[in-house]
Amino acid sequence: LGDIAARHGLPVQSHLAESEAEIAWVRELHPQAASYAHVYDGFGLMPEGNGSYMAHCVHLTRAEAELMRSRGCGVCHCAASNFALRSGAADVRQLRAWG
């Protein structure tokens, strides 16, 4: 998917940091990566300047938010879905403060 996005200059939309269990699973699958967002970045899923968006971002760290900002990647928080799944709520004020 990252190769296709790069080849055609397309944005990517995916889910990121939705639940703690998901983050732990990604960490098990990719122990070499600094974070979940870095896994996506390593696969080209945050192509710089392509206007990509990641949904949820409930448990996003500052480092991940800064990586996303550096790539021009935005956040789509999904409050209704997050509450229904009981995964938490994205701290939108904090994310905005981080840029």
N, C-alpha and C positions, 0 to 999 in steps of 0.2 A: 504494500500500500504506500509506503514511504517513497519507493522508487517511482510509482505512478504519479504521486503528487508532485515530486520533483521534476519529472519529465514533462508534465503538462502545466506546471505552475498552479496546481490546485490546492485549496485549503483542505484540511482534515478535520473532521469532527469525531470525537470519541469520548469515552467516559474516563475519568481519572480521580483517584483518591476518594471513591464513594464510601467505602466502609473500611474499618480497621482490618477485618478478615481478608478483604481483597488486597490490601497493602501488604499484609503478611505473606500472602500467597505469591505475589509478585516478587517479594524479597527472597522467598525460597527458590523461585524459578531463575532469578537473576541476582545472585548474591554479590556479583562484581559491581553492580550498578550503585551509584551514590543514592538514588531514590527512584521511586516509581516514575516520576516525570523524566528522569534521566534515561530510563529504559525506553520510553516513547521517543525521546529525542535521539537516542542512539539508533533507532530504527527509522528515523526520518519522519516521524509522525507529528513533528512541530516545525514544518518547513518555515524558515525565516521569512517574514514579511508576506506570507500567503494568507493571512487572516484566519488562521485555524482557531477552533474553539474546543475546549474540553468541558464536558458536562460534569456537574456535581462539585468536585473539588472540596468536599466537606472536610477532609483531613490533610489539606495541602500545607506543606511547610513553607517557611519564608524563602528558603533556598529554591524550592520548586516554583514558587510564585515569581521569583526573580528570573529563573530560567525561562519561564513562560513569557514574561515581559520582554526579555531580551530577544525572543523569537517573534514577538508580535502576536502571541497566542492569547486569546481571551478565555474567560470563564463564563459558562452558562450555569448558574446555580438553579437547581430544580427542587424548590422547597417542598412542593406537594409530594413529589416522588420520594424525597429523602425522609420526610416525616412518615409516609406510608411504610417505607422499608425500615424505619427506625434507625437509619444510619447517621442521623445527626443533622445539623444545619451548617451550611457554609457561612463563615463569618465574613459577610460581604463588606462590612466596614473595615475589617482588618485587611482583606484583600485589596480594597481600594487604597488604603493607606500605604500598602506595599507597592502600589503602582500597577 
